[in-house]
Amino acid sequence: MQIEIKITTDINELVQEPNPFDCFIKADMTDKTVHDWFALFERVLQVCGYNEGLVMRGACELAFNEWRKSEDMVQVAKEYDLTLNEFSHQNETINPEGITN
């Protein structure tokens, strides 16, 4: 699967790039993982002027929000050795089987 993304800027859309420009991103996404797809879109966001911190916060918001199943969020948090604040204030810990007191 080939993917092509064209980004066209206008003057003053990007703070650090005062001149308009076109950016083309082409990638072969055949047999790519979800991590490869997110890496591609990270590059797209960076071209659009988003810094690394904003991209990371956006990814976290995508992964950890009220529309996700708590069990899925707990599993992802465990996989990345993260602590979920909403559970920590209840003196609960995350283990491989889920949340326990």
C-alpha positions in Angstrom: 0.0 0.0 0.0 1.5 3.3 -1.1 0.5 6.5 0.7 1.0 10.0 -0.5 0.4 13.1 1.7 0.6 16.6 0.4 0.9 19.5 2.8 0.5 23.0 1.4 1.2 26.0 3.7 0.2 29.6 3.2 2.3 32.6 4.4 2.3 32.9 8.2 0.6 29.5 8.8 3.8 28.3 10.4 5.6 30.5 12.9 9.0 29.4 11.8 8.4 29.2 8.1 7.3 32.6 6.7 7.3 31.4 3.0 4.6 29.2 1.5 5.7 25.7 0.5 4.5 22.3 -0.5 5.6 19.2 1.3 5.1 15.7 -0.2 5.4 12.6 2.0 5.4 9.3 0.2 5.7 6.0 2.0 5.2 2.3 1.3 3.0 1.2 4.1 2.6 -2.4 3.0 2.9 -4.8 6.0 3.6 -1.9 8.4 2.7 -2.0 12.1 0.5 0.5 13.9 3.8 2.0 15.3 5.0 2.6 11.7 1.7 4.4 10.9 2.0 6.6 14.0 5.6 7.4 13.1 4.4 8.5 9.7 1.7 10.8 11.1 4.2 12.1 13.7 6.3 13.3 10.7 3.2 14.9 9.1 2.4 16.8 12.4 6.0 18.0 12.7 5.9 19.3 9.1 2.7 21.2 10.1 4.6 22.9 13.0 3.7 20.7 16.0 6.6 20.2 18.4 7.5 16.8 19.8 5.9 17.5 23.2 2.5 18.4 21.6 2.7 15.2 19.4 3.3 13.1 22.5 0.5 14.8 24.5 -1.8 14.2 21.5 -0.9 10.5 21.4 -1.5 10.2 25.2 -4.9 11.9 24.8 -5.7 9.4 22.1 -4.7 6.5 24.2 -6.0 7.6 27.6 -9.5 9.3 27.5 -13.0 8.7 28.7 -14.0 6.9 25.5 -11.6 4.1 26.1 -12.3 1.0 28.1 -10.6 1.2 31.5 -9.2 -2.4 31.0 -7.5 -1.4 27.8 -6.0 1.7 29.3 -4.7 -0.3 32.3 -3.1 -2.9 30.0 -1.4 -0.2 27.9 -0.2 1.6 31.0 1.3 -1.6 32.3 2.9 -2.4 29.0 4.7 1.0 29.1 5.3 1.0 32.9 3.0 4.0 33.5 0.9 4.9 36.5 -2.6 6.0 35.9 -3.4 8.9 38.3 -7.1 8.1 38.5 -6.3 4.7 40.1 -3.4 5.8 42.2 -5.4 8.1 44.4 -7.6 5.2 45.3 -4.6 3.2 46.6 -4.9 0.8 43.8 -2.1 -0.7 41.8 -1.9 -2.1 38.3 -0.9 -5.7 37.9 -1.0 -8.1 34.9 -4.6 -9.2 35.8 -6.0 -5.6 36.1 -6.6 -3.3 39.1 -6.3 -4.5 42.6 -6.4 -2.9 46.0 
